[in-house]
Structures are given as structure tokens and as C-alpha cells.
Amino acid sequence: MLYQLNHIVAYIENHLTEDLSAETLALNIRGSVYHFSKVFFYLSGYSMSEYIKNRRLSEANKDLLSGKSVTDVAFMYGYQSVDGFSRAFKQWSGILPSEVKRTGFSKIIPILSFSLQVKGGTSMECRIRQMPAFNLVGVSKRVPIQFEGVNQEIVKLAQSITEEQRAQMHALQDMAPFEVVNASYDADANFLREEGELTHLIGILTTKDEVISHLEKIRVESMTWAVFPSEGPFPTTLQDTMARVYSEWLPSSGYEVVDAPTFSFTKMDAEREGYAYSEVWTPIRKIVNP
């Protein structure tokens, strides 16, 4: 995995002034684009499109300092107009590109390099489960992608569930983990771009196919799941666990994530305010070396 990450970084660097669309990058990623994109984001803190934008503007800054014209630099790095480049550069740097040469402004975004770092710390508990096919049944909506804090759109979704829907979900529930789960899927651009929305579903797991019309049903095929339990302040501990799945566990696990809904459940501690036990269920498969 580290080789693949460094390979794509080198490809990006060698083609900064050329087409680096999501489709072009996908052709140069070996293995699952979905898996690769999520690992790239969690290890680097950038989506690939954000990293490309930052590297292009960093190199544009150098070219402007060397005396190249704003027009030449704008079109060199793929902007359709000087105005568009100027807006992007000012948002990134705080100054207009026309002011770089006069002020000597310099902002550098270094080239990423991925390496294995061995360090002590908190262990990560995981259990592997093979699950038969099932349906995720519940209520769903498109919500903004948000990695920290409470997503208010998900809160509104939870508040919208009717008593009839709750009763129907309870009647259908017949599979572990026998909890109300939060599932996320269909993220815009598979994380190749850090923007947009994903579909969030609050519901249950069931083997039954017959559901009432005002509940959503998502079919999930038989596959392997990595289950990560955690306990601590909510939602911080749950979100940290999700990040660690991609930044720590997956790169060295021999597994890759499958393009299927990831889900989690949380049980609040009645005796400790803001404290909860959670589990993250991630769909995975063994990596087959070519």
C-alpha cells in the first residue's frame, strides 16, 4: 500500500501541468480506487484533489517569484481564466498573484511521502466476521460530508423518525449487532474530492425483504467485516476510531475496504454523561497481490 501511495504522488508531481482529473487518476491507481482514496485522505489529511490544488499553487508561487507572468502561470496550471486563478491563489495565500514578485511572498506545500512509522500507543481491537447477505432498512437522506463534531443534518434525520417507522424496524430486526445503526454510503466522488454529500441511513439489519413503503431498503451482499469496538467521549472517540481504521489498521492489515456501506452503532452510558460504547463495522476483503 505504501508503494501505491508513493507511486501516485510521484505521478501527480510529474503531471502537475497536465490533466489530473479523477478519471485520469483512477486509471493510475492499482487496486480499489475507493479503498485507495480513503486511505490517502486519512493518512495525509488531504483528498487527492485538494492535494493537487495545493501542490499546483505552491509551484505557481515559485514560478511567479521567478518572474513569470500571471497569465502564463494561470494557464500553465490548468486554470481557464486569469480571474479564476487569481481568486484561487488569493484564497490559498491571502494575496493576489500579481503581488508575489513585489512582496517576495513564498508559501510552500511540500511533496507528500508515505512511510511506515513504528510507535507505541493505544492498541486497536478488531474482530473479523463473515456475514451472510442482508438488508439495511431505515430512513435516509443526503447529508454534508463531515468528519468532526456532530452532524446536525444527521440529528434532524434521527428526529424525523416516526413511531410507526420505529415499530416496523423493530419488527424486522433479526441480525447482529441487533442495534440501531448509522450507515454511510454513496459519498460524492469516492473521496477523490473532499466535498459534497453522502447518503446516511439510520436503521437496522434484517434478512427480510418485505418492508413498508416509507422505509429505505439497501441490499448488502455476503462479505467479510472488520469490527472495531471503542469506548469513550461521544462522538470524538467514534470519529477517532473511524480515522484510525484507515490511517493505522488498513495499511498494514492485508485487507482493503469494499465499496459497500460502513455502519456503526453507539450505546450511550446512562451513568456517565457524553460517554458511550461504539462499534464500527467496515466491509473488507483480502488484498490479492498481482
C-alpha positions as CSV (number, residue, x, y, z in Angstrom):
1,M,0.0,0.0,0.0
2,L,2.8,2.4,0.8
3,Y,4.3,1.8,-2.6
4,Q,1.0,2.6,-4.3
5,L,0.6,5.8,-2.3
6,N,4.1,7.0,-3.2
7,H,3.6,5.9,-6.8
8,I,0.5,8.1,-7.2
9,V,2.3,11.1,-5.5
10,A,5.1,10.7,-8.0
11,Y,2.6,10.5,-10.9
12,I,0.9,13.7,-9.7
13,E,4.2,15.5,-9.4
14,N,5.3,14.5,-12.9
15,H,2.0,15.7,-14.4
16,L,1.1,18.9,-12.4
17,T,0.6,20.9,-15.6
18,E,-1.4,18.2,-17.3
19,D,-4.8,16.5,-16.9
20,L,-5.2,15.2,-13.3
21,S,-8.9,14.6,-13.3
22,A,-10.4,12.0,-11.0
23,E,-10.9,9.7,-14.1
24,T,-7.2,10.0,-15.0
25,L,-6.0,9.3,-11.5
26,A,-8.3,6.3,-11.3
27,L,-6.5,4.8,-14.3
28,N,-3.2,5.0,-12.5
29,I,-4.3,3.6,-9.1
30,R,-3.6,-0.1,-8.7
31,G,-6.5,-1.9,-7.0
32,S,-9.6,-0.4,-5.5
33,V,-10.0,3.4,-6.1
34,Y,-12.5,3.5,-3.2
35,H,-10.1,2.0,-0.8
36,F,-7.1,3.9,-2.0
37,S,-8.8,7.3,-1.8
38,K,-10.0,6.8,1.7
39,V,-6.6,5.7,2.9
40,F,-4.9,8.6,1.1
41,F,-7.3,11.0,2.9
42,Y,-6.9,9.6,6.4
43,L,-3.1,9.3,6.2
44,S,-2.4,12.7,4.6
45,G,-5.3,14.9,5.7
46,Y,-6.0,15.8,2.1
47,S,-8.3,14.5,-0.6
48,M,-6.3,13.9,-3.8
49,S,-7.9,16.9,-5.5
50,E,-7.1,19.1,-2.5
51,Y,-3.5,17.9,-2.5
52,I,-3.2,18.5,-6.3
53,K,-4.6,22.0,-5.9
54,N,-2.2,22.9,-3.1
55,R,0.8,21.5,-5.0
56,R,-0.1,23.4,-8.2
57,L,-0.5,26.7,-6.3
58,S,2.8,26.0,-4.4
59,E,4.6,25.6,-7.7
60,A,2.8,28.5,-9.2
61,N,4.1,30.6,-6.3
62,K,7.7,29.7,-7.3
63,D,7.1,30.5,-10.9
64,L,5.6,33.9,-10.0
65,L,8.7,34.6,-7.8
66,S,11.0,33.7,-10.7
67,G,9.3,36.4,-12.9
68,K,6.8,34.5,-15.0
69,S,3.6,36.4,-15.8
70,V,0.4,35.8,-14.0
71,T,-1.3,34.9,-17.3
72,D,1.4,32.3,-18.3
73,V,1.3,30.7,-14.8
74,A,-2.5,30.6,-14.7
75,F,-2.8,28.7,-18.0
76,M,0.2,26.5,-17.2
77,Y,-1.5,25.0,-14.2
78,G,-4.9,24.4,-15.9
79,Y,-7.0,27.4,-14.9
80,Q,-9.5,28.5,-17.5
81,S,-9.0,32.2,-16.8
82,V,-6.7,34.7,-15.1
83,D,-9.5,35.8,-12.8
84,G,-10.2,32.2,-11.7
85,F,-6.5,31.7,-10.9
86,S,-6.3,35.0,-9.1
87,R,-9.3,34.1,-6.9
88,A,-7.9,30.6,-6.1
89,F,-4.4,32.0,-5.4
90,K,-5.7,34.7,-3.1
91,Q,-7.9,32.3,-1.2
92,W,-4.9,30.0,-0.7
93,S,-2.3,32.6,0.1
94,G,-4.1,35.8,1.2
95,I,-2.6,37.9,-1.6
96,L,-3.1,38.3,-5.3
97,P,-0.6,36.6,-7.7
98,S,0.3,40.0,-9.1
99,E,1.7,40.9,-5.7
100,V,4.0,38.0,-5.3
101,K,7.0,39.3,-7.1
102,R,6.8,42.7,-5.4
103,T,6.4,41.4,-1.9
104,G,8.6,38.3,-2.2
105,F,5.7,36.2,-0.8
106,S,6.5,32.4,-0.6
107,K,4.3,29.6,0.6
108,I,5.5,26.0,0.1
109,I,3.4,22.9,0.2
110,P,5.9,20.0,0.3
111,I,5.6,16.8,-1.7
112,L,4.0,14.1,0.3
113,S,6.0,11.0,1.2
114,F,4.4,8.0,2.9
115,S,6.5,5.8,5.1
116,L,5.9,3.2,7.9
117,Q,6.4,4.6,11.3
118,V,6.6,2.3,14.3
119,K,5.4,3.9,17.5
120,G,3.9,2.9,20.8
121,G,0.4,3.9,21.8
122,T,-3.1,2.7,22.2
123,S,-3.8,-0.8,20.8
124,M,-6.6,-1.2,18.3
125,E,-9.0,-4.1,19.0
126,C,-10.6,-5.7,16.0
127,R,-12.6,-8.9,15.2
128,I,-13.2,-10.3,11.7
129,R,-16.7,-11.5,10.9
130,Q,-18.1,-13.3,7.9
131,M,-21.7,-12.2,7.4
132,P,-24.5,-13.5,5.1
133,A,-26.3,-11.1,2.8
134,F,-28.8,-8.8,4.5
135,N,-30.8,-5.6,4.0
136,L,-30.2,-2.3,5.7
137,V,-33.6,-0.9,6.4
138,G,-34.4,2.5,7.8
139,V,-34.7,6.2,7.0
140,S,-32.1,8.0,4.9
141,K,-31.1,11.3,3.4
142,R,-28.2,13.1,1.7
143,V,-26.1,14.9,4.2
144,P,-22.9,17.0,4.0
145,I,-19.7,15.1,4.5
146,Q,-18.4,16.0,7.9
147,F,-15.6,14.3,9.8
148,E,-15.6,16.1,13.2
149,G,-18.3,17.1,15.6
150,V,-22.0,16.5,15.5
151,N,-23.5,16.5,12.0
152,Q,-26.7,18.5,12.5
153,E,-28.3,17.0,9.4
154,I,-28.0,13.5,10.8
155,V,-29.5,14.8,14.1
156,K,-32.5,16.1,12.1
157,L,-32.8,12.8,10.3
158,A,-33.0,10.9,13.6
159,Q,-35.6,13.4,14.9
160,S,-37.7,12.7,11.8
161,I,-38.3,9.0,12.5
162,T,-41.9,8.3,13.3
163,E,-43.2,5.8,15.9
164,E,-44.6,3.7,13.0
165,Q,-41.2,3.5,11.4
166,R,-39.6,2.6,14.8
167,A,-42.1,-0.2,15.3
168,Q,-41.6,-1.6,11.8
169,M,-37.8,-1.5,12.1
170,H,-38.0,-3.3,15.5
171,A,-40.3,-6.0,14.0
172,L,-37.9,-6.6,11.0
173,Q,-34.6,-6.7,13.0
174,D,-33.2,-10.2,13.1
175,M,-29.4,-9.9,12.7
176,A,-26.4,-9.0,14.8
177,P,-25.5,-6.5,16.0
178,F,-29.2,-6.1,17.0
179,E,-28.8,-2.4,17.4
180,V,-30.0,0.7,15.6
181,V,-27.1,1.5,13.2
182,N,-25.9,4.5,11.3
183,A,-24.7,3.6,7.8
184,S,-23.0,5.8,5.3
185,Y,-22.6,5.2,1.5
186,D,-22.6,6.8,-1.9
187,A,-20.1,9.5,-1.0
188,D,-19.6,12.0,-3.8
189,A,-16.6,11.2,-5.9
190,N,-15.5,8.3,-3.6
191,F,-13.4,10.8,-1.7
192,L,-11.3,11.7,-4.7
193,R,-12.7,15.1,-3.9
194,E,-13.3,16.3,-0.4
195,E,-16.6,17.9,-0.9
196,G,-20.3,17.2,-1.4
197,E,-22.5,14.8,0.3
198,L,-23.1,11.1,1.2
199,T,-26.2,9.1,1.9
200,H,-26.8,8.5,5.6
201,L,-29.2,5.8,6.8
202,I,-30.4,5.2,10.4
203,G,-31.9,1.7,10.7
204,I,-31.4,-2.0,11.3
205,L,-30.1,-5.2,9.7
206,T,-32.6,-7.7,8.5
207,T,-32.8,-10.8,6.3
208,K,-36.4,-9.9,5.4
209,D,-37.3,-8.3,2.1
210,E,-40.9,-7.0,2.8
211,V,-40.8,-3.5,4.2
212,I,-43.3,-0.7,4.4
213,S,-43.1,1.9,1.6
214,H,-41.8,4.8,3.8
215,L,-38.6,2.9,4.8
216,E,-35.5,2.7,2.7
217,K,-34.0,-0.7,1.9
218,I,-30.4,-1.2,0.8
219,R,-29.2,-4.7,-0.2
220,V,-25.8,-5.7,1.2
221,E,-24.2,-8.9,-0.2
222,S,-22.4,-11.5,1.8
223,M,-18.9,-10.4,2.7
224,T,-16.3,-10.0,5.4
225,W,-16.4,-7.3,8.1
226,A,-13.8,-5.8,10.4
227,V,-15.5,-4.8,13.6
228,F,-13.8,-2.1,15.8
229,P,-15.1,-1.5,19.3
230,S,-14.4,1.7,21.2
231,E,-15.4,3.3,24.4
232,G,-15.1,7.0,25.4
233,P,-16.4,10.5,24.9
234,F,-19.0,10.7,22.1
235,P,-18.7,11.5,19.2
236,T,-14.9,12.1,19.4
237,T,-13.9,8.5,20.2
238,L,-16.1,7.1,17.5
239,Q,-14.7,9.5,14.9
240,D,-11.1,8.9,16.0
241,T,-11.7,5.1,15.7
242,M,-13.0,5.6,12.1
243,A,-9.9,7.6,11.3
244,R,-7.6,5.0,12.8
245,V,-9.2,2.3,10.8
246,Y,-7.9,3.9,7.6
247,S,-4.7,5.5,8.9
248,E,-3.4,2.7,11.1
249,W,-5.1,-0.6,10.6
250,L,-5.8,-0.9,6.9
251,P,-2.4,0.0,5.5
252,S,-0.8,-3.0,7.4
253,S,-3.7,-5.4,7.7
254,G,-3.6,-7.2,4.3
255,Y,-7.2,-6.1,3.7
256,E,-8.8,-3.4,1.6
257,V,-12.1,-1.7,2.1
258,V,-15.0,-2.7,-0.1
259,D,-17.4,-0.2,-1.8
260,A,-20.3,-1.1,0.5
261,P,-22.0,0.8,3.4
262,T,-19.9,1.2,6.5
263,F,-22.0,1.2,9.6
264,S,-21.7,1.9,13.3
265,F,-23.8,1.9,16.4
266,T,-23.5,3.7,19.7
267,K,-24.8,3.0,23.2
268,M,-24.7,6.0,25.5
269,D,-23.7,5.3,29.1
270,A,-26.6,6.2,31.4
271,E,-24.2,6.9,34.3
272,R,-21.6,9.0,32.5
273,E,-22.8,12.0,30.5
274,G,-21.4,12.2,27.0
275,Y,-19.7,8.7,27.3
276,A,-20.5,5.8,25.0
277,Y,-19.6,2.3,23.8
278,S,-19.5,2.2,19.9
279,E,-18.6,-0.3,17.2
280,V,-17.6,0.5,13.6
281,W,-18.3,-2.2,11.1
282,T,-16.1,-1.9,7.9
283,P,-16.6,-4.1,4.8
284,I,-13.3,-5.6,3.7
285,R,-11.7,-8.2,1.5
286,K,-8.2,-9.8,1.4
287,I,-5.8,-8.0,-0.9
288,V,-4.7,-10.3,-3.7
289,N,-1.2,-9.5,-4.8
290,P,-0.7,-9.5,-8.6
